[in-house]
Amino acid sequence: MRELKGFCFSELPFHKFLANFLKLMILQKLSLLNYKNFEAQSFEFDPKINCFVGLNGVGKTNILDAIYHLSFGKSYFNPITSQNIKHGTDFFVVEGTYEKQGLSEKIVISAKKGQKKIIKKNGKVYEKFSEHIGFLPLVIISPSDRDLIIEGSETRRKFMDGVISQGDPKYLQSLINYNKVLAQRNSLLKYFTVNQTFNQDTLEIYNQQLHDLGTVIFEKRTAFLKQFEPIFLHRHASISNRQESVKLLYDSQLHNSELLTLLKQNLSKDRITQYTNYGIHKDDLVFEIEGHPIKKFGSQGQQKSFLIALKLAQFDFLKAQSKVNPILLLDDIFDKLDEERVAQIITLVDNENFGQLFISDTHGERTENVIKKVHQSYKMFPL
């Protein structure tokens, strides 16, 4: 009888063993040094469920954020690097040891005040952070997700771009290049105004670049939503028991005209505002319930259900794209959801198609009572 990384060949049909093996991704160890409120802390995790419990302010969410940091190279809650360094120190280090598809992977993120952040994979420094995105698929569900509903279009674009980018490095690079050209075009518009000059030829170079990059991004966003919305609708139907009709709509100026035409037609407006008013940087993802904006017409419960369905659909989409079970982080989940709904989410890990789960909560007994109802191993971390 032969064993490999916890799987026993004699106990599983080979096709099932292979499917599980290919999907496997586990964060085994986490070490924090001068990260937020932690001076020096290390954890060894259960392959299924891990719960951080304690009073508000002890650092539960900071641990989840460190795990997020390892996947995305930045904090979910505070993208300003220097503000993630523990007060009174001048650097931080976050280190994670993973098992992914049978291989051991070590990720280290370090930052020092006044210097560029560094991300290493197995001792090798990434030249571009974008090369790391998608290597460790992850989804977070947090009370701050409500920003997706109440904030402006930029927040929803970032969500859409984040989901696509984890499975499509070329999309991420197109997005980075588009934003660079957009900044250059905006600087040129300001230069024209300040110096009371104008150069059509230079502007047309930027226009063509924005058109080429923007068209690629628009087409990929369109294709993404075509794939993503049915997954979202399925998740929402199961959470809400099919009680409400919901929609995701991709709103873009490029639905009606190509970007090059829009840039030429609106040049006078751009010169007055010294800003590029048309392009995929104005796109939005519209959330509707019963044909109306959920921001105005959805109750708190309906908004919660909508957001959870959105994040679980993100999980499903990433899993299909990466062929790996993403890590799922549930931050302060009982604060915004009733116990039944939390139990429903946690039950997902009872299914072999789901991976590792990390939870933060203020009441350890409440959390443990819920996770005991699923038939998986778990570990409690009192803080």
C-alpha positions in Angstrom: 0.0 0.0 0.0 1.5 3.3 -1.1 0.8 6.7 0.4 1.4 10.2 -1.0 0.8 13.5 0.9 -2.1 12.1 3.0 -3.8 10.2 0.2 -4.0 6.4 0.3 -4.3 4.7 -3.1 -6.1 1.6 -1.7 -8.9 3.7 -0.2 -9.8 5.8 -3.3 -10.5 5.0 -6.9 -7.6 6.4 -8.9 -9.6 8.9 -10.9 -11.0 10.3 -7.6 -7.6 10.3 -6.0 -6.1 12.2 -9.0 -8.9 14.7 -9.1 -8.5 15.5 -5.3 -4.7 15.6 -5.6 -4.8 18.1 -8.5 -7.2 20.4 -6.6 -5.2 20.3 -3.3 -3.8 23.6 -2.0 -3.2 24.0 1.8 -1.6 26.7 3.8 0.4 24.6 6.3 2.3 27.3 8.2 2.1 31.1 8.7 4.7 33.3 10.3 4.3 37.0 11.1 7.1 39.4 12.1 6.1 43.0 12.9 2.9 42.7 10.9 0.2 45.0 12.1 -0.3 44.3 15.8 1.9 41.1 15.8 5.5 41.3 16.9 6.3 37.7 16.2 3.7 34.9 15.8 3.5 31.6 14.0 0.7 29.2 13.3 0.4 25.6 12.0 -3.0 25.0 10.3 -5.5 22.2 9.9 -6.0 21.2 6.2 -9.7 21.9 6.5 -11.1 24.4 9.0 -9.2 27.0 11.2 -10.9 29.4 13.6 -9.4 32.5 15.2 -11.4 33.6 18.2 -11.1 36.4 20.6 -12.3 39.9 21.5 -12.3 42.8 19.0 -8.9 44.3 18.5 -6.7 41.2 19.3 -5.7 40.7 15.6 -8.1 38.0 14.2 -8.7 40.0 11.0 -5.0 40.8 10.7 -4.2 37.1 10.5 -6.7 36.7 7.7 -5.3 39.7 6.0 -1.8 38.3 6.2 -3.1 35.2 4.4 -4.7 37.4 1.8 -1.4 39.3 1.5 0.4 36.1 0.6 -2.0 35.6 -2.4 -2.2 39.1 -3.7 1.0 40.8 -2.5 -1.1 43.5 -0.7 -3.5 43.9 2.2 -7.2 43.6 1.6 -8.1 46.2 4.2 -5.2 48.7 3.9 -3.2 48.8 0.6 -0.7 51.4 2.0 2.3 49.1 2.7 3.9 51.3 5.5 0.6 51.2 7.5 0.9 47.4 7.8 4.2 47.6 9.6 3.9 47.3 13.4 4.0 50.6 15.2 7.6 51.4 16.4 9.3 49.1 13.9 10.4 49.8 10.3 9.7 46.5 8.5 7.5 43.5 8.3 7.8 39.9 7.1 4.9 37.5 6.3 5.9 33.9 5.4 3.6 31.1 4.3 4.4 27.4 3.6 1.9 25.8 1.3 1.3 22.4 -0.1 0.0 22.8 -3.7 -0.7 19.8 -5.9 1.9 17.7 -4.1 4.7 20.3 -4.0 5.9 22.5 -1.1 5.8 26.2 -1.9 7.2 28.9 0.3 6.0 32.5 -0.2 7.7 35.4 1.7 6.5 39.0 1.6 8.7 41.7 3.2 8.6 45.4 3.3 10.8 48.1 4.8 9.9 51.7 5.2 11.2 53.7 2.3 11.9 50.6 0.2 10.0 48.6 -2.3 8.1 45.6 -1.1 9.6 42.2 -2.0 7.8 39.0 -2.9 9.7 35.7 -3.0 8.6 32.3 -4.2 10.8 29.5 -3.0 13.6 32.0 -2.4 13.4 33.7 -5.8 12.3 37.3 -6.0 9.5 38.2 -8.4 10.5 40.9 -10.9 6.8 41.9 -11.3 4.1 41.4 -8.6 1.7 40.6 -11.3 3.5 37.3 -12.0 2.4 36.1 -8.6 -1.3 36.9 -9.0 -3.3 33.7 -9.5 -0.7 31.3 -8.1 -2.5 31.0 -4.8 -6.3 31.4 -5.5 -8.2 32.9 -2.6 -11.6 34.4 -1.8 -12.4 36.5 1.2 -15.9 37.2 2.6 -15.9 40.2 4.9 -18.3 42.8 6.4 -16.3 45.3 4.3 -17.7 43.7 1.2 -20.7 45.9 1.5 -18.5 48.5 -0.2 -19.3 46.6 -3.4 -22.9 47.9 -3.1 -22.5 51.3 -1.5 -19.3 52.6 -3.0 -18.8 53.9 -6.6 -18.0 52.0 -9.8 -14.3 51.7 -9.1 -14.9 49.2 -6.3 -17.0 46.9 -8.5 -14.5 47.2 -11.4 -11.7 46.1 -9.0 -13.8 43.1 -8.0 -14.4 42.1 -11.6 -10.7 42.7 -12.5 -9.5 40.8 -9.5 -11.6 37.7 -10.4 -10.5 37.7 -14.0 -6.8 38.5 -13.3 -6.4 35.5 -10.9 -7.0 33.2 -13.9 -5.7 35.3 -16.8 -2.2 36.9 -16.5 -2.5 38.5 -20.0 -5.7 40.3 -18.9 -3.9 41.7 -15.8 -1.0 42.9 -18.0 -3.4 44.6 -20.4 -5.0 46.3 -17.5 -1.7 47.5 -16.1 -0.7 48.8 -19.5 -4.0 50.5 -20.1 -3.8 52.4 -16.8 -0.2 53.5 -17.6 -1.4 54.9 -21.0 -4.4 56.5 -19.4 -2.2 58.3 -16.9 0.1 59.5 -19.7 -2.9 60.8 -21.7 -4.3 62.6 -18.7 -0.9 64.2 -18.0 -0.7 65.3 -21.7 -4.2 66.9 -21.4 -3.0 68.9 -18.4 0.2 69.9 -20.2 -1.8 71.3 -23.1 -3.9 73.5 -20.7 -1.0 74.7 -18.6 1.2 75.5 -21.6 -1.7 76.7 -23.9 -0.6 74.3 -26.6 -1.9 71.3 -28.5 -0.4 68.4 -30.4 -2.9 66.2 -32.3 -0.3 63.6 -33.4 0.9 62.8 -29.9 -2.6 62.6 -28.6 -3.6 60.2 -31.4 -0.8 57.8 -30.3 -2.3 57.5 -26.9 -5.8 57.3 -28.3 -4.8 54.3 -30.4 -3.0 52.6 -27.5 -6.1 53.1 -25.3 -8.3 51.8 -28.0 -6.3 48.6 -28.6 -5.9 47.8 -24.9 -9.4 48.9 -23.9 -11.0 46.8 -26.6 -9.2 43.6 -25.3 -10.3 44.4 -21.7 -13.9 45.1 -22.8 -14.1 41.8 -24.7 -12.7 39.9 -21.8 -15.0 41.5 -19.3 -18.0 40.8 -21.5 -16.9 37.1 -21.9 -16.3 36.9 -18.1 -19.8 38.1 -17.2 -21.3 35.7 -19.7 -19.6 32.9 -17.8 -19.9 34.3 -14.3 -23.6 35.4 -14.1 -25.1 31.9 -14.4 -22.8 30.7 -11.6 -23.9 33.7 -9.5 -27.6 33.1 -10.2 -27.2 29.4 -9.2 -25.5 30.4 -5.9 -28.1 33.1 -5.2 -31.0 30.8 -5.8 -29.7 28.2 -3.3 -29.0 30.9 -0.7 -32.3 32.8 -1.1 -34.5 29.7 -1.9 -35.3 31.4 -5.2 -37.3 34.1 -3.5 -35.9 37.0 -5.5 -34.9 37.8 -9.1 -31.4 39.2 -9.3 -29.1 40.3 -12.1 -25.5 41.3 -12.8 -25.2 43.8 -15.7 -22.0 44.9 -17.3 -22.3 48.7 -18.0 -19.8 50.0 -20.5 -19.6 53.0 -22.9 -18.1 50.5 -25.4 -21.4 48.7 -25.8 -22.5 51.5 -28.2 -19.3 52.7 -29.8 -15.7 51.7 -30.2 -13.3 53.6 -27.9 -11.3 55.3 -30.6 -14.5 57.0 -31.9 -15.5 58.0 -28.4 -12.1 59.6 -27.7 -12.2 61.6 -30.9 -15.9 62.7 -30.4 -15.2 63.9 -26.9 -11.9 65.6 -27.2 -13.2 69.1 -26.4 -14.7 67.8 -23.1 -11.4 66.0 -22.3 -9.5 69.2 -22.9 -11.8 71.2 -20.6 -11.7 68.7 -17.8 -8.0 67.7 -18.4 -9.1 64.1 -18.0 -10.1 61.2 -20.2 -13.9 60.9 -19.8 -14.5 57.8 -21.9 -13.0 54.3 -21.7 -13.1 51.1 -19.8 -12.0 52.9 -16.7 -15.6 54.1 -16.5 -17.1 50.6 -16.7 -19.4 49.4 -13.9 -20.9 46.1 -12.7 -24.6 46.8 -11.9 -26.3 44.9 -9.1 -30.1 44.5 -9.5 -32.9 42.9 -7.5 -36.4 42.7 -9.0 -35.2 45.0 -11.8 -34.0 47.8 -9.4 -30.6 48.8 -8.0 -30.0 46.7 -4.9 -28.3 49.7 -3.2 -31.6 51.5 -3.1 -34.2 48.7 -3.1 -32.6 45.8 -1.4 -33.0 45.1 2.3 -30.0 44.4 4.5 -30.8 40.7 4.3 -31.1 40.8 0.6 -27.9 42.7 0.2 -26.1 40.1 2.4 -27.4 37.2 0.4 -26.4 39.0 -2.9 -22.8 39.5 -1.7 -22.4 36.0 -0.3 -23.7 34.6 -3.6 -21.2 36.9 -5.4 -18.3 35.7 -3.4 -19.2 32.0 -3.6 -19.6 32.4 -7.4 -16.1 33.9 -7.4 -14.9 30.8 -5.6 -16.6 28.5 -8.2 -15.2 30.5 -11.1 -11.6 30.6 -9.7 -11.8 26.9 -9.0 -12.8 26.1 -12.6 -10.1 28.4 -14.0 -7.2 27.3 -11.8 -8.2 23.6 -11.3 -7.3 24.3 -7.6 -9.6 24.7 -4.6 -9.1 28.4 -3.5 -8.6 29.2 0.1 -11.7 30.7 1.7 -11.5 33.4 4.4 -14.6 34.3 6.4 -13.9 37.5 8.4 -16.1 38.3 11.4 -18.8 36.4 9.6 -21.2 36.1 12.6 -21.3 39.8 13.0 -23.2 40.3 9.8 -25.0 37.0 9.3 -27.3 34.8 11.2 -26.1 31.4 12.5 -28.1 29.4 10.0 -26.5 31.2 7.1 -23.0 30.8 8.5 -23.7 27.1 9.0 -24.7 26.9 5.4 -21.4 28.4 4.2 -19.3 26.3 6.5 -21.1 23.1 5.4 -19.6 23.7 2.0 -16.3 22.4 3.3 -18.1 19.1 4.1 -18.1 18.6 0.4 -14.8 17.2 -1.1 -14.9 19.9 -3.8 -14.0 22.6 -1.3 -10.7 23.3 0.3 -9.3 25.1 3.3 -11.3 27.5 5.4 -10.2 30.2 7.8 -12.8 31.9 10.1 -12.6 34.8 12.6 -15.2 35.3 15.3 -15.5 37.0 18.7 -17.2 34.0 20.4 -15.3 30.7 20.3 -18.1 28.6 21.6 -20.5 29.8 19.0 -18.0 29.1 16.2 -17.2 25.6 17.5 -20.9 24.7 17.8 -21.4 25.4 14.2 -18.3 23.8 12.8 -18.9 20.6 14.9 -22.0 20.1 12.7 -19.8 19.4 9.7 -17.7 16.2 9.4 -14.3 17.8 9.0 -11.2 18.3 11.1 -10.7 21.7 12.6 -8.4 23.8 14.8 -9.2 26.6 17.2 -6.8 29.5 17.8 -7.8 31.6 20.9 -6.2 35.0 20.8 
